[in-house]
């Protein structure tokens, strides 16, 4: 920038050059670049352009065609799971710091470079200076929000703290679950297998190479991202090999790569077609992914040694040339350690033969020999012998009536909680299936059956399972023989929203995913509304007054108008705190929870697998415009008396803007008679009347602030907003989103669900 000016300077944005917005800027930018290089100081770098279409052809080859090798997604570029695949947060409509896999140190260096470049620019580059300043402000904001206590921060700081240590040996093995120190020495290995198809041989072979004396570790990705070792949660940095059934390798890489110099994946196919169908074979092309078949067998020690050597050579050939060989301290692959561990594992297999399937050996991750599928099959055979009938006849007898199984709970001990949301939905959509929410009455013949190892034995292909997101299941749901409806699962794990890839052909989902063969997009808000309607109707029938509050403008609830605004949150989201802070300048806001619009302190990380908690104001520093009770966690007697209906507005912002992701927050606001102040996906306008609530656009907050300020000073305009219909398009909206029952909106939603599941209408 200092050397060239005027016609010798051309500024292009990367986003514009690749046409990130799809407005044709890419070809135009490429043409500008070609002409500039041809006629400017770099004219000798580009041959004469005989036809402008040549430039367009080159651009399309680079950024559009699937066979290209450029940044536009061509398979030729697919060499490793690297950072370029990770979307910028704005491209997926989320501002979560976890979507930026950078450490505080890296962010600081970025900000310093931008500042240095800005200072070097002259006055003629004012626009570019402004752009760089905005980038730097954005980075500084992320640095402010991202804390060293996050799981990624700890992993990186641990690795970085060892970079200056002196060498002790020329060749070093990783021991005790600690990362290899020295330049470029930290790495992690994930053993990935399809759900329900654990591969203990591969897991223990890998552990024998690096970590032969340790207990095996498992990464759980739903509902949180947690590593368990011998039933205890441990940091990812305490183990070298971790197994997981999460098939989204890009997602794993995105989360864990910042904590290590390299992350490797060993993906073992099971040989079972239905299970292996979940594997995206394209990942096998990545340089840091090794795909093998789980067909490893050995009858004696010689065969075991041969198997270990073959697997280890595959590992060496895949990873050594480009990764491990370049480390300052090469890592030794201990084949003898792998043989020894597999021999020990083999002995443990014998010890586990008489153990139940749900029991897992802590060191070798081997399940009990009383396999669940074998138990189910054995039960069928016993029934067949008892009645002297053919297998099909037995199944037919067992299938009457169709029974509802439900999966899961949250909490533990006295706090255990079973969700009834999924049961309510199945009762509405599929009334022919027998299974109502559990009651205190013992042996209720109509109650849904909780899925356990024992109840799974009795399940038949004609039974039905409902599985609610965040609910725990004691057994692998893929073992359930009948159809399954999963409620609001973003995925089986944590892959991105969008098209749904079922874990098996008998698995279906309703929630945030796009419509598809096995999925129907239905925001969670509608499902929670149905539970409210059914609960008010004592579970047996829909409560008409509750429905009318949403459907009829004349029945829309009204608040008392006593207070200005209520803000209820404890999980930190930067733009939510910013909005609360701005709104507190219009009037006093009541904060129920630790979030109080405090922009001056970093959030508190209580659990690395969950969003950080807001840091409330110190009592002496809290502005008069922020009203809280004696207990900032919202448990005070004062807040127990505060009713939602007392507020003219409620601040109800989602923690991300993702199509299909609409929580029950806005429903709560409408049903309490307040005017919701909402942020989230713009799909909200297809459901709710834009004139009935305030949309707080975080990219242009002044619009919402000005609107709220106007309404506060104009009671007539505020009343007019309260008189607006809640729904965007009356009967059409009801049919599309709320017709859970035949009496509501002609049961259109119910018919869609039944058709997807293969039930007659």
C-alpha positions as a printed Julia matrix, in Angstrom:
761×3 Matrix{Float64}:
   0.0     0.0     0.0
   2.95    2.32    0.67
   4.62    1.58   -2.67
   1.67    2.05   -5.03
  -1.05    4.63   -5.45
  -3.67    5.75   -7.96
  -3.89    3.51  -11.05
  -1.21    1.23   -9.59
  -3.42    0.22   -6.64
  -6.45   -2.1    -6.7
  -8.34   -3.17   -3.58
 -10.57   -6.25   -3.77
 -12.3    -8.07   -0.96
 -11.95  -11.82   -0.73
 -15.7   -12.2    -0.14
 -16.41  -10.2    -3.26
 -13.92  -12.14   -5.36
 -15.51  -15.49   -4.5
 -18.99  -13.96   -4.83
 -20.02  -14.91   -1.3
 -23.32  -13.01   -1.68
 -24.15  -14.46   -5.11
 -24.57  -11.01   -6.69
 -22.16  -11.53   -9.58
 -19.35   -9.59   -7.93
 -16.94  -12.49   -8.34
 -16.68  -12.4   -12.13
 -16.63   -8.6   -12.08
 -13.81   -8.6    -9.53
 -11.85  -11.19  -11.52
 -12.19   -9.01  -14.63
 -10.93   -5.96  -12.72
  -8.01   -7.98  -11.46
  -7.12   -9.28  -14.93
  -7.3    -5.82  -16.51
  -5.29   -4.32  -13.64
  -2.53   -6.9   -13.96
  -2.51   -6.53  -17.71
  -2.28   -2.77  -17.79
  -0.71   -1.76  -14.48
   2.67   -2.33  -12.9
   2.09   -6.05  -13.08
   1.25   -6.06  -16.76
   4.04   -8.47  -17.54
   2.43  -11.1   -15.3
  -0.66  -11.69  -17.41
  -0.84  -12.55  -21.12
  -3.0   -10.46  -23.45
  -6.74  -11.09  -22.87
  -8.23  -11.88  -26.24
 -11.72  -12.62  -24.92
 -13.25  -11.43  -21.61
 -15.1   -14.75  -21.38
 -11.73  -16.38  -20.74
 -11.62  -14.6   -17.38
 -15.1   -15.78  -16.48
 -14.15  -19.33  -17.45
 -11.1   -19.25  -15.18
 -13.14  -17.75  -12.31
 -15.82  -20.43  -12.59
 -13.18  -23.15  -12.72
 -11.67  -21.8    -9.52
 -14.78  -21.1    -7.48
 -17.79  -22.91   -8.91
 -17.06  -26.11  -10.81
 -16.94  -29.21   -8.59
 -13.85  -30.41  -10.36
 -11.92  -27.24   -9.56
  -9.19  -26.99   -7.01
 -10.06  -23.61   -5.53
 -11.8   -22.24   -2.48
 -15.24  -22.64   -3.96
 -15.62  -26.18   -2.69
 -14.15  -28.28   -5.5
 -13.12  -31.78   -4.51
  -9.59  -31.1    -5.72
  -9.04  -28.87   -2.69
 -10.24  -31.52   -0.25
  -6.88  -32.45    1.17
  -7.38  -32.2     4.93
  -9.83  -31.12    7.57
  -8.43  -27.63    7.83
  -9.52  -24.2     8.98
 -10.68  -23.02    5.57
 -13.72  -25.29    5.87
 -14.81  -23.62    9.11
 -17.51  -21.04    8.31
 -17.21  -17.51    9.61
 -19.85  -17.01   12.35
 -21.72  -14.43   10.26
 -22.13  -16.94    7.44
 -24.12  -19.26    9.71
 -25.99  -16.45   11.48
 -24.42  -16.98   14.9
 -22.11  -14.91   17.04
 -20.94  -17.68   19.36
 -17.24  -17.37   20.17
 -16.97  -21.15   19.94
 -17.4   -20.77   16.17
 -14.03  -18.96   16.04
 -11.32  -21.55   16.67
  -8.65  -19.02   17.7
  -6.78  -18.47   20.95
  -6.5   -15.14   22.75
  -2.86  -14.92   21.61
  -3.79  -15.46   17.96
  -6.58  -12.89   18.12
  -4.21  -10.37   19.69
  -1.7   -10.82   16.87
  -4.47  -10.29   14.31
  -5.54   -7.06   16.0
  -1.93   -5.8    16.15
  -1.37   -6.43   12.44
  -4.57   -4.61   11.52
  -3.57   -1.64   13.69
  -0.11   -1.52   12.16
  -1.48   -1.62    8.6
  -4.07    1.06    9.42
  -1.34    3.4    10.67
   0.64    2.87    7.46
  -2.24    3.92    5.21
  -2.39    7.46    3.89
  -5.41    9.75    3.81
  -6.46    8.52    0.37
  -7.2     5.1     1.86
  -9.8     6.32    4.33
 -12.38    3.7     3.31
  -9.91    0.87    3.75
  -8.78    2.27    7.09
 -12.38    2.25    8.25
 -12.82   -1.35    7.15
  -9.68   -2.43    9.01
 -10.84   -0.54   12.1
 -14.16   -2.41   12.05
 -12.33   -5.72   11.69
 -10.11   -4.82   14.63
 -13.09   -3.81   16.77
 -14.73   -7.11   15.93
 -11.63   -9.06   16.97
 -11.3    -7.07   20.18
 -14.92   -7.88   20.99
 -14.26  -11.59   20.5
 -11.13  -11.34   22.68
 -13.2    -9.71   25.39
 -15.78  -12.5    25.32
 -13.51  -15.48   24.87
 -11.92  -16.62   28.12
  -8.87  -18.72   28.9
 -11.07  -21.09   30.92
 -12.86  -22.43   27.84
 -12.07  -25.99   26.84
 -10.23  -24.82   23.73
  -8.39  -22.1    25.63
  -7.12  -24.52   28.23
  -5.98  -26.99   25.59
  -4.05  -24.36   23.66
  -2.5   -22.72   26.72
  -1.39  -26.11   28.03
   0.26  -26.91   24.71
   1.81  -23.44   24.36
   3.24  -23.5    27.86
   5.43  -26.41   26.91
   6.96  -24.94   23.76
  10.0   -23.55   25.55
  10.95  -26.64   27.53
  14.32  -28.22   26.87
  14.69  -31.5    25.02
  15.37  -34.51   27.19
  15.36  -37.39   24.7
  15.93  -37.67   20.99
  12.9   -39.93   20.54
   9.91  -39.58   22.87
   6.75  -41.56   23.52
   3.65  -39.92   24.9
   2.87  -41.35   28.31
   0.34  -40.84   31.07
  -2.19  -39.16   28.8
  -0.02  -36.04   28.43
   0.66  -34.33   25.13
   4.13  -34.6    23.63
   6.07  -31.46   24.41
   8.51  -29.64   22.15
   7.88  -27.76   18.94
   4.99  -29.17   16.99
   4.57  -32.08   19.38
   0.97  -31.94   20.6
  -1.6   -34.1    18.83
  -4.77  -36.07   19.47
  -6.25  -39.18   17.88
  -9.99  -39.76   17.58
 -11.23  -43.26   16.86
 -14.55  -42.74   15.07
 -17.12  -45.5    14.59
 -20.78  -45.53   13.5
 -23.33  -45.16   16.33
 -24.08  -48.47   18.01
 -21.08  -50.18   16.39
 -18.21  -49.79   18.83
 -14.84  -51.1    17.64
 -12.84  -52.13   20.74
 -10.04  -53.74   18.72
  -9.25  -50.51   16.88
  -9.6   -48.41   20.04
  -7.24  -50.6    22.03
  -4.75  -50.93   19.15
  -4.48  -47.13   19.05
  -4.18  -46.86   22.82
  -1.46  -49.51   22.78
   0.54  -47.44   20.3
   0.53  -44.37   22.51
  -1.14  -44.86   25.86
  -1.24  -48.56   26.7
  -1.79  -48.34   30.45
  -4.68  -45.86   30.5
  -8.42  -46.39   30.72
 -10.22  -45.81   27.43
 -11.92  -42.45   26.95
 -15.16  -41.65   25.14
 -16.31  -38.33   23.69
 -20.04  -37.7    24.12
 -21.4   -34.99   21.82
 -25.05  -34.81   22.77
 -26.37  -32.91   24.6
 -22.94  -31.56   25.57
 -19.38  -32.15   24.41
 -17.85  -34.16   27.24
 -15.01  -36.69   27.55
 -15.59  -39.57   29.96
 -12.89  -41.86   31.3
 -14.0   -44.61   33.7
 -17.37  -42.82   34.14
 -15.68  -39.58   35.2
 -15.49  -36.4    33.16
 -11.94  -35.48   32.17
 -10.3   -32.78   30.02
  -9.5   -33.81   26.46
  -5.83  -33.07   27.21
  -5.56  -35.96   29.7
  -5.91  -38.61   27.02
  -4.26  -39.18   23.66
  -6.81  -41.51   22.07
 -10.53  -40.81   22.41
 -13.29  -42.82   20.76
 -16.57  -41.33   19.54
 -19.56  -42.19   17.39
 -19.83  -38.6    16.14
 -19.6   -38.81   12.35
 -19.16  -35.08   11.71
 -15.39  -35.02   11.51
 -15.29  -31.42   10.33
 -17.23  -30.42   13.43
 -14.81  -32.31   15.68
 -11.82  -30.79   13.93
 -13.32  -27.33   14.24
 -13.71  -27.68   18.0
 -10.51  -29.48   18.99
  -7.84  -28.48   16.45
  -7.07  -25.14   18.17
  -5.91  -27.11   21.23
  -3.36  -29.25   19.37
  -0.78  -29.0    16.63
  -2.69  -31.73   14.8
  -5.79  -33.87   15.21
  -5.97  -37.29   13.54
  -9.05  -39.41   12.84
  -9.12  -43.18   12.47
 -12.53  -44.1    11.13
 -13.45  -47.79   11.29
 -16.25  -49.14    9.17
 -18.33  -51.81   10.85
 -19.11  -53.97    7.83
 -22.83  -53.53    8.61
 -24.39  -51.77    5.61
 -27.06  -49.92    7.58
 -24.53  -48.58   10.1
 -21.85  -47.72    7.55
 -24.4   -45.77    5.52
 -23.89  -42.97    8.04
 -20.27  -42.54    6.97
 -19.53  -39.81    4.45
 -16.93  -41.62    2.35
 -15.49  -38.31    1.18
 -13.81  -37.78    4.54
 -11.49  -40.69    3.71
  -9.81  -38.36    1.19
  -8.54  -36.06    3.93
  -4.85  -36.42    4.7
  -5.48  -36.49    8.45
  -8.16  -39.22    8.24
  -7.42  -42.95    8.04
 -10.37  -45.16    7.07
 -10.15  -48.87    7.87
 -12.57  -51.78    8.03
 -13.55  -53.24   11.38
 -12.91  -56.78   10.23
  -9.9   -57.34   12.46
  -9.65  -60.92   13.71
  -6.9   -62.96   15.34
  -6.8   -66.53   16.63
  -3.32  -66.57   18.12
  -0.46  -64.3    19.02
   1.19  -64.54   15.61
  -1.97  -63.44   13.84
  -2.34  -60.66   16.4
   1.17  -59.37   15.67
   0.46  -59.46   11.94
  -2.79  -57.55   12.39
  -1.13  -54.91   14.6
   1.73  -54.48   12.15
  -0.66  -54.09    9.21
  -2.8   -51.52   11.03
   0.25  -49.62   12.28
   1.77  -49.47    8.81
  -1.5   -48.02    7.52
  -1.32  -45.4    10.26
   2.32  -44.66    9.54
   1.88  -44.33    5.78
  -1.16  -42.08    6.17
   0.1   -39.66    8.8
   3.89  -39.8     8.95
   4.92  -38.21    5.61
   2.93  -34.98    6.08
   2.52  -34.67    9.82
   4.32  -36.78   12.4
   7.66  -36.91   10.57
   7.88  -33.12   10.67
   7.61  -32.96   14.46
  10.72  -31.85   16.29
  10.53  -35.01   18.39
   9.26  -37.92   16.28
   6.6   -40.05   17.92
   7.37  -43.74   18.24
   4.53  -46.11   17.37
   4.79  -48.86   19.98
   3.64  -52.02   18.2
   4.64  -54.22   21.13
   2.57  -52.02   23.42
  -0.39  -52.46   21.08
   0.04  -56.25   21.04
   0.27  -56.35   24.84
  -2.87  -54.21   25.27
  -4.9   -56.29   22.81
  -3.89  -59.47   24.64
  -5.1   -57.92   27.86
  -8.28  -56.83   26.1
  -8.83  -60.4    24.9
  -8.67  -61.65   28.49
 -11.13  -58.96   29.51
 -13.55  -60.1    26.77
 -13.71  -63.51   28.45
 -14.35  -61.92   31.83
 -17.19  -59.83   30.38
 -19.06  -62.71   28.73
 -21.52  -63.13   31.58
 -21.98  -59.41   32.2
 -25.07  -57.48   30.96
 -24.69  -55.56   27.72
 -25.01  -52.17   29.42
 -21.92  -52.81   31.57
 -18.76  -51.42   29.96
 -15.22  -52.42   30.98
 -13.55  -49.19   32.23
 -10.12  -49.88   30.74
 -10.91  -51.57   27.43
 -14.41  -50.21   26.64
 -15.81  -53.71   26.06
 -19.51  -54.26   26.63
 -20.91  -57.2    28.52
 -21.34  -60.4    26.55
 -25.08  -60.58   27.14
 -25.63  -58.59   23.99
 -28.91  -56.7    23.8
 -29.64  -57.8    20.25
 -28.97  -61.39   21.25
 -31.33  -61.02   24.21
 -34.04  -59.67   21.94
 -33.51  -62.47   19.44
 -33.43  -65.04   22.24
 -36.71  -63.76   23.6
 -38.31  -64.09   20.18
 -37.03  -67.65   19.84
 -38.37  -68.56   23.27
 -41.79  -67.18   22.4
 -41.69  -69.08   19.13
 -40.97  -72.37   20.91
 -43.64  -71.73   23.53
 -46.48  -71.15   21.09
 -45.22  -73.49   18.37
 -45.84  -70.88   15.67
 -43.8   -69.44   12.88
 -41.67  -66.37   13.55
 -43.9   -64.02   11.55
 -46.97  -65.16   13.47
 -45.21  -64.54   16.78
 -44.23  -61.05   15.75
 -47.79  -60.37   14.6
 -49.15  -61.44   17.99
 -46.59  -59.36   19.84
 -47.46  -56.32   17.74
 -51.01  -55.9    19.05
 -51.6   -53.25   20.16
 -48.98  -50.79   18.91
 -47.14  -49.55   21.98
 -45.33  -46.29   22.64
 -41.85  -46.37   24.16
 -40.24  -43.15   25.32
 -36.58  -42.47   25.68
 -34.85  -40.71   28.41
 -34.58  -38.41   31.33
 -32.48  -35.56   32.61
 -31.04  -35.07   36.06
 -30.15  -37.72   38.57
 -31.39  -39.12   41.84
 -34.3   -37.17   43.26
 -33.94  -34.58   40.48
 -34.57  -37.01   37.63
 -37.03  -35.63   35.11
 -38.86  -37.43   32.31
 -40.04  -35.3    29.41
 -43.66  -35.71   28.32
 -43.38  -33.38   25.32
 -42.63  -36.19   22.88
 -45.43  -38.34   24.29
 -47.92  -35.49   23.85
 -46.87  -35.14   20.22
 -47.18  -38.85   19.44
 -50.58  -38.96   21.16
 -51.73  -36.14   18.87
 -50.21  -37.37   15.61
 -50.64  -41.13   16.11
 -53.64  -41.81   18.38
 -53.67  -45.51   17.4
 -50.45  -46.01   19.37
 -51.08  -46.87   23.02
 -48.98  -44.81   25.42
 -49.96  -41.8    27.53
 -47.72  -39.75   29.85
 -46.68  -41.78   32.92
 -48.66  -41.19   36.09
 -48.17  -42.08   39.74
 -50.53  -44.99   39.24
 -48.58  -48.24   39.15
 -49.11  -50.73   36.35
 -51.11  -48.29   34.26
 -51.85  -50.36   31.11
 -52.11  -47.22   28.96
 -48.89  -45.54   30.11
 -45.99  -45.22   27.68
 -43.09  -47.6    28.34
 -39.7   -46.26   29.31
 -36.96  -47.74   27.11
 -34.58  -49.77   29.28
 -32.44  -52.87   28.69
 -35.32  -54.99   29.99
 -38.12  -53.29   28.05
 -36.07  -53.39   24.85
 -36.19  -57.19   24.98
 -39.97  -57.02   24.7
 -40.04  -54.44   21.89
 -41.21  -55.5    18.42
 -40.9   -53.93   14.96
 -44.48  -52.74   15.28
 -43.78  -50.69   18.42
 -42.89  -47.0    18.32
 -40.21  -44.96   20.09
 -40.16  -41.22   20.76
 -36.84  -39.61   21.74
 -36.75  -35.99   22.93
 -33.59  -33.91   22.49
 -31.37  -33.65   25.59
 -33.06  -36.72   27.05
 -30.85  -39.6    28.08
 -31.47  -43.17   26.94
 -30.13  -46.17   28.82
 -29.61  -48.17   25.64
 -28.57  -47.45   22.07
 -31.77  -46.33   20.33
 -30.62  -47.93   17.07
 -31.29  -51.3    18.68
 -34.98  -50.46   18.93
 -36.69  -52.52   16.19
 -39.65  -50.24   15.42
 -40.04  -46.74   13.99
 -38.57  -43.84   15.94
 -39.52  -40.17   16.1
 -36.77  -37.9    17.41
 -37.99  -34.54   18.66
 -35.99  -31.4    17.88
 -32.71  -33.24   17.41
 -30.41  -30.84   15.56
 -28.52  -34.03   14.73
 -27.34  -37.23   16.32
 -24.41  -35.32   17.7
 -23.64  -31.75   16.81
 -23.42  -31.34   13.02
 -24.93  -28.26   11.46
 -28.61  -27.6    10.92
 -29.99  -28.1     7.43
 -30.67  -31.35    5.6
 -31.25  -34.3     7.9
 -29.32  -37.53    7.46
 -31.14  -40.24    9.43
 -29.07  -42.59   11.56
 -31.19  -45.44   10.13
 -34.15  -45.73    7.78
 -36.55  -46.19   10.7
 -35.47  -42.91   12.35
 -37.44  -39.7    11.69
 -37.18  -36.2    13.14
 -39.31  -33.1    13.58
 -37.51  -29.95   14.6
 -35.14  -27.39   13.13
 -34.0   -29.49   10.15
 -35.21  -28.82    6.61
 -38.14  -30.81    5.23
 -37.0   -34.11    3.78
 -37.87  -37.76    3.41
 -37.24  -38.39    7.11
 -37.71  -34.88    8.51
 -40.23  -32.09    8.91
 -39.15  -28.62    9.95
 -41.24  -27.53   12.92
 -39.81  -24.93   15.33
 -39.65  -25.97   18.95
 -41.87  -23.04   19.97
 -44.9   -24.69   18.38
 -44.25  -28.01   20.12
 -43.97  -26.36   23.54
 -47.18  -24.46   22.81
 -48.97  -27.76   22.22
 -47.78  -29.04   25.62
 -49.18  -25.88   27.19
 -52.51  -26.4    25.43
 -52.67  -30.05   26.47
 -51.55  -29.34   30.01
 -54.28  -26.76   30.48
 -56.7   -29.37   29.18
 -55.52  -31.87   31.8
 -53.81  -33.97   29.1
 -57.02  -35.47   27.73
 -58.11  -32.71   25.38
 -56.92  -29.42   23.95
 -57.73  -26.35   26.04
 -59.78  -24.05   23.8
 -59.24  -20.8    25.8
 -55.46  -21.32   25.62
 -55.64  -21.82   21.86
 -57.83  -18.76   21.4
 -55.26  -16.57   23.16
 -52.94  -17.19   20.23
 -55.48  -17.56   17.42
 -58.04  -14.79   18.1
 -56.92  -11.13   18.23
 -59.77  -10.35   20.64
 -58.51  -13.02   23.04
 -54.86  -11.9    22.98
 -53.68  -11.54   26.61
 -52.99   -8.05   28.01
 -50.3    -7.09   30.52
 -50.97   -4.82   33.51
 -48.48   -2.24   32.25
 -46.92   -1.72   35.7
 -43.3    -2.15   34.63
 -41.24   -1.37   31.54
 -39.26   -4.49   30.65
 -38.23   -7.92   31.94
 -34.96   -9.59   30.94
 -34.57  -13.24   31.97
 -31.27  -14.92   31.11
 -28.19  -16.38   32.73
 -26.31  -17.72   29.68
 -24.04  -15.11   28.16
 -24.63  -13.95   24.6
 -22.88  -10.69   23.72
 -25.65   -9.14   21.63
 -28.28   -9.96   24.29
 -26.29   -8.13   26.94
 -25.74   -5.25   24.52
 -29.47   -5.0    23.83
 -30.32   -5.04   27.54
 -27.75   -2.33   28.19
 -29.19   -0.13   25.44
 -32.78   -0.7    26.59
 -31.92    0.21   30.17
 -31.37    3.76   28.92
 -35.06    3.97   27.97
 -36.35    2.87   31.34
 -35.65    0.6    34.32
 -35.37   -3.07   33.32
 -35.92   -5.94   35.73
 -33.2    -8.59   35.39
 -34.13  -12.08   36.49
 -30.94  -14.11   36.29
 -27.25  -13.28   36.23
 -27.49  -11.41   32.89
 -27.94   -7.69   33.6
 -26.55   -5.94   30.52
 -23.1    -5.7    32.07
 -20.68   -5.06   29.18
 -17.55   -4.4    31.28
 -16.68   -7.9    32.51
 -15.99  -11.22   30.83
 -18.47  -14.08   31.26
 -17.86  -16.9    33.7
 -17.17  -20.39   32.35
 -18.77  -22.84   34.77
 -18.91  -25.8    32.4
 -16.86  -25.83   29.18
 -19.6   -27.87   27.46
 -22.25  -25.19   28.04
 -22.49  -21.45   27.26
 -20.66  -19.2    29.75
 -22.71  -17.5    32.45
 -23.18  -13.76   32.54
 -21.28  -11.79   35.14
 -23.75   -9.58   37.07
 -22.89   -6.09   38.27
 -21.32   -5.63   41.66
 -23.97   -4.14   43.92
 -22.05   -0.88   44.31
 -21.59   -0.53   40.53
 -25.03   -1.55   39.28
 -26.86    1.31   37.51
 -30.15    2.5    38.95
 -31.8     1.42   35.69
 -31.07   -2.26   36.39
 -33.42   -3.68   39.02
 -32.67   -7.03   40.63
 -33.7    -8.84   43.78
 -31.45   -9.77   46.67
 -30.36  -12.92   44.83
 -28.88  -12.29   41.38
 -29.66  -15.85   40.4
 -33.35  -15.02   40.47
 -34.32  -17.01   43.54
 -35.28  -14.11   45.79
 -38.73  -13.7    47.28
 -39.07  -10.47   45.34
 -38.8   -12.15   41.97
 -41.04  -14.98   43.04
 -43.78  -12.36   43.31
 -43.04  -10.63   40.02
 -45.39  -11.84   37.33
 -44.55  -11.75   33.63
 -47.9   -10.06   33.01
 -46.71   -6.93   34.84
 -44.34   -5.92   32.03
 -45.05   -3.96   28.88
 -42.1    -5.56   27.1
 -39.99   -8.69   27.49
 -36.53   -9.08   25.96
 -36.63  -12.52   24.33
 -33.63  -13.05   22.05
 -32.41  -16.42   20.77
 -28.78  -17.36   21.33
 -28.29  -17.88   17.58
 -30.01  -17.03   14.31
 -30.53  -20.33   12.5
 -33.38  -21.26   10.12
 -35.86  -23.49   11.92
 -34.48  -22.59   15.35
 -37.21  -20.76   17.27
 -37.44  -21.54   20.97
 -40.5   -21.13   23.15
 -39.33  -17.69   24.39
 -41.54  -15.67   22.06
 -44.58  -17.85   22.81
 -44.06  -17.14   26.52
 -44.04  -13.42   25.81
 -47.24  -13.47   23.76
 -49.11  -15.72   26.19
 -48.19  -13.45   29.11
 -49.68  -10.41   27.37
 -46.42   -8.54   26.85
 -44.89   -7.28   23.61
 -41.88   -9.49   22.86
 -38.6    -7.89   21.8
 -37.17  -10.69   19.69
 -34.06  -11.62   17.74
 -33.46  -14.83   15.8
 -34.1   -16.24   12.35
 -36.18  -14.04   10.06
 -38.35  -17.12    9.52
 -40.18  -15.73   12.55
 -42.11  -13.41   10.2
 -43.67  -16.41    8.46
 -45.22  -17.41   11.78
 -45.87  -14.27   13.79
 -47.26  -10.9    12.67
 -44.41   -8.4    12.33
 -46.75   -5.69   13.7
 -47.37   -7.66   16.89
 -43.8    -7.65   18.27
 -40.46   -5.82   17.99
 -37.71   -7.43   15.94
 -34.36   -6.33   17.37
 -31.96   -6.48   14.43
 -28.55   -6.73   16.1
 -26.92   -5.31   12.97
 -29.15   -2.23   13.11
 -30.33   -1.87   16.73
 -31.36    1.76   16.38
 -34.55    0.76   14.54
 -35.81   -1.3    17.48
 -34.64    1.24   20.07
 -36.41    4.08   18.26
 -39.59    2.01   17.91
 -39.69    1.09   21.6
 -38.96    4.7    22.6
 -41.88    5.82   20.42
 -44.26    3.24   21.9
 -43.3     4.23   25.44
 -44.31    7.81   24.68
 -47.48    6.93   22.73
 -49.93    4.74   24.68
 -52.36    4.66   21.75
 -49.7     3.23   19.42
 -48.72    0.69   22.09
 -52.37   -0.4    22.45
 -52.66   -0.69   18.66
 -49.72   -3.12   18.67
 -51.38   -5.16   21.43
 -54.55   -5.3    19.33
 -52.72   -6.76   16.33
 -53.24  -10.48   15.53
 -50.36  -12.58   16.84
 -50.18  -14.9    13.84
 -48.79  -13.77   10.49
 -51.47  -15.18    8.21
 -54.4   -16.48   10.22
 -55.71  -19.88    9.11
 -52.76  -20.54    6.8
 -50.34  -20.14    9.71
 -52.5   -22.35   11.92
 -52.61  -25.09    9.29
 -48.87  -25.0     8.67
 -47.54  -24.72   12.21
 -50.25  -25.42   14.82
 -52.59  -28.12   13.46
 -51.55  -30.89   15.85
 -55.13  -32.11   16.1
 -57.88  -32.83   13.55
 -59.94  -30.03   15.1
 -57.21  -27.43   14.49
 -56.43  -26.2    11.0
 -57.92  -29.34    9.4
 -55.13  -31.36   10.99
 -52.76  -30.45    8.14
 -49.6   -30.73   10.22
 -50.8   -34.02   11.66
 -51.35  -35.37    8.16
 -47.84  -34.37    7.09
 -46.28  -36.17   10.03
 -48.37  -39.3     9.51
 -47.48  -39.39    5.81
 -43.76  -39.09    6.6
 -43.99  -41.92    9.12
 -45.98  -44.15    6.77
 -49.28  -44.02    8.67
 -52.53  -43.75    6.68
 -54.5   -40.48    6.72
